Amino acid sequence: MAEIGGITVKELLNPRSKAVRDSGADLQEITPAETAALVLKNPRALYRPLLTDGAKLVRGFRQEEMEALLGKG
């Protein structure tokens, strides 16, 4: 999923999420394995929604980007 968006796996984590804040994870230093463990423990650590058409990725609620991806904008 991250590869589709041209981002790193850790950039799928929402730093404003309570799950991320409570984890105490240093998002500057978190490894892909630590990211996976955090998401497995608490999926709410991810941006929501994640929307893709297989070529592009929209993280979080960004109405204009979502509409453009869905062909409504």
Backbone as CSV, one residue per row, in Angstrom:
resi,resn,N_x,N_y,N_z,CA_x,CA_y,CA_z,C_x,C_y,C_z
1,MET,0.837,-1.191,0.000,0.000,0.000,0.000,0.881,1.253,0.000
2,ALA,1.886,1.272,0.859,2.753,2.447,0.937,3.456,2.670,-0.400
3,GLU,3.860,1.586,-1.024,4.558,1.694,-2.310,3.686,2.374,-3.365
4,ILE,2.399,2.084,-3.354,1.465,2.709,-4.296,1.476,4.228,-4.119
5,GLY,1.518,4.662,-2.860,1.499,6.092,-2.567,2.864,6.752,-2.668
6,GLY,3.907,5.961,-2.929,5.248,6.525,-3.006,5.742,7.026,-1.653
7,ILE,5.304,6.344,-0.587,5.683,6.739,0.764,6.283,5.540,1.487
8,THR,6.837,5.779,2.666,7.346,4.677,3.475,6.208,4.083,4.295
9,VAL,6.429,2.890,4.799,5.407,2.216,5.604,5.054,3.059,6.822
10,LYS,6.057,3.672,7.447,5.775,4.455,8.652,4.889,5.659,8.356
11,GLU,4.858,6.106,7.105,4.010,7.240,6.748,2.538,6.866,6.635
12,LEU,2.237,5.585,6.788,0.842,5.151,6.878,0.294,5.355,8.279
13,LEU,1.207,5.584,9.256,0.790,5.825,10.629,0.319,7.257,10.796
14,ASN,-0.770,7.414,11.507,-1.324,8.737,11.775,-0.748,9.233,13.112
15,PRO,0.142,10.210,13.080,0.764,10.676,14.321,-0.230,11.292,15.303
16,ARG,-1.396,11.685,14.828,-2.409,12.258,15.722,-3.302,11.191,16.337
17,SER,-3.129,9.939,15.902,-3.918,8.828,16.440,-3.543,8.578,17.899
18,LYS,-4.552,8.350,18.726,-4.311,8.034,20.131,-3.439,6.792,20.248
19,ALA,-3.652,5.822,19.363,-2.868,4.586,19.395,-1.384,4.865,19.180
20,VAL,-1.071,5.752,18.261,0.330,6.098,17.999,0.896,6.884,19.173
21,ARG,0.159,7.869,19.640,0.644,8.675,20.779,0.867,7.808,22.013
22,ASP,-0.076,6.911,22.313,0.039,6.060,23.484,1.164,5.032,23.366
23,SER,1.550,4.701,22.139,2.602,3.697,21.941,3.969,4.221,22.352
24,GLY,4.128,5.545,22.323,5.419,6.135,22.650,6.438,5.956,21.541
25,ALA,5.999,5.498,20.377,6.915,5.259,19.264,7.497,6.567,18.751
26,ASP,8.768,6.532,18.446,9.444,7.670,17.826,9.278,7.512,16.318
27,LEU,8.387,8.277,15.726,8.086,8.104,14.304,9.254,8.472,13.391
28,GLN,10.230,9.162,13.920,11.422,9.466,13.120,12.334,8.240,13.031
29,GLU,12.271,7.377,14.037,13.192,6.243,14.122,12.518,4.874,13.989
30,ILE,11.205,4.822,13.902,10.491,3.541,13.879,10.866,2.729,12.634
31,THR,11.086,1.438,12.828,11.444,0.552,11.728,10.177,-0.027,11.095
32,PRO,10.300,-0.576,9.885,9.134,-1.226,9.290,8.581,-2.356,10.157
33,ALA,9.452,-3.113,10.815,8.996,-4.201,11.683,8.235,-3.655,12.886
34,GLU,8.723,-2.566,13.472,8.031,-1.941,14.604,6.700,-1.349,14.163
35,THR,6.669,-0.797,12.958,5.428,-0.256,12.408,4.399,-1.371,12.261
36,ALA,4.828,-2.499,11.689,3.922,-3.638,11.507,3.405,-4.135,12.845
37,ALA,4.269,-4.226,13.845,3.849,-4.691,15.169,2.823,-3.741,15.779
38,LEU,3.051,-2.446,15.619,2.114,-1.450,16.147,0.756,-1.571,15.470
39,VAL,0.748,-1.725,14.157,-0.505,-1.827,13.409,-1.229,-3.130,13.739
40,LEU,-0.479,-4.225,13.908,-1.111,-5.487,14.288,-1.760,-5.386,15.658
41,LYS,-1.098,-4.688,16.554,-1.633,-4.523,17.908,-2.833,-3.575,17.912
42,ASN,-2.761,-2.522,17.094,-3.839,-1.540,17.062,-3.974,-0.934,15.663
43,PRO,-4.849,-1.499,14.832,-5.034,-1.005,13.467,-5.445,0.471,13.384
44,ARG,-5.978,1.009,14.467,-6.376,2.416,14.461,-5.178,3.359,14.404
45,ALA,-3.984,2.817,14.445,-2.781,3.630,14.317,-2.607,4.141,12.885
46,LEU,-3.276,3.496,11.951,-3.186,3.893,10.541,-4.057,5.103,10.252
47,TYR,-3.657,5.854,9.214,-4.561,6.872,8.687,-5.816,6.153,8.233
48,ARG,-6.949,6.792,8.396,-8.203,6.234,7.915,-8.978,7.338,7.246
49,PRO,-9.627,7.069,6.172,-9.541,5.847,5.379,-8.266,5.833,4.541
50,LEU,-7.940,4.654,4.039,-6.916,4.496,3.010,-7.670,4.113,1.751
51,LEU,-7.506,4.892,0.717,-8.253,4.669,-0.520,-7.264,4.590,-1.671
52,THR,-7.388,3.544,-2.496,-6.487,3.398,-3.633,-7.241,2.890,-4.851
53,ASP,-6.701,3.253,-5.994,-7.209,2.709,-7.250,-6.181,1.756,-7.858
54,GLY,-5.164,1.428,-7.083,-4.096,0.557,-7.546,-2.905,1.317,-8.085
55,ALA,-3.098,2.603,-8.376,-2.012,3.435,-8.877,-1.744,4.641,-7.988
56,LYS,-2.766,5.088,-7.276,-2.658,6.250,-6.392,-3.199,5.872,-5.017
57,LEU,-2.747,6.623,-4.000,-3.182,6.373,-2.633,-3.600,7.685,-1.985
58,VAL,-4.728,7.668,-1.298,-5.179,8.814,-0.513,-5.208,8.356,0.943
59,ARG,-4.474,9.082,1.805,-4.422,8.777,3.234,-5.275,9.771,3.983
60,GLY,-6.162,9.267,4.824,-6.994,10.148,5.621,-8.121,10.741,4.804
61,PHE,-8.953,11.509,5.476,-10.107,12.092,4.804,-9.706,13.391,4.120
62,ARG,-9.436,13.290,2.846,-9.106,14.442,2.007,-10.113,14.435,0.867
63,GLN,-11.199,15.141,1.086,-12.356,15.058,0.198,-12.012,15.292,-1.269
64,GLU,-11.280,16.342,-1.571,-10.978,16.635,-2.979,-10.154,15.518,-3.615
65,GLU,-9.157,14.997,-2.876,-8.329,13.920,-3.409,-9.151,12.639,-3.582
66,MET,-10.039,12.379,-2.641,-10.880,11.196,-2.728,-11.817,11.284,-3.922
67,GLU,-12.420,12.442,-4.105,-13.335,12.618,-5.231,-12.606,12.502,-6.557
68,ALA,-11.402,13.058,-6.636,-10.610,12.957,-7.865,-10.275,11.498,-8.152
69,LEU,-9.916,10.747,-7.127,-9.573,9.336,-7.306,-10.789,8.533,-7.758
70,LEU,-11.956,8.890,-7.255,-13.182,8.180,-7.603,-13.816,8.715,-8.880
71,GLY,-13.192,9.724,-9.484,-13.713,10.270,-10.727,-14.889,11.200,-10.547
72,LYS,-15.013,11.785,-9.359,-16.142,12.680,-9.104,-15.700,14.133,-9.022
73,GLY,-14.449,14.389,-9.262,-13.984,15.758,-9.078,-13.420,16.395,-10.257
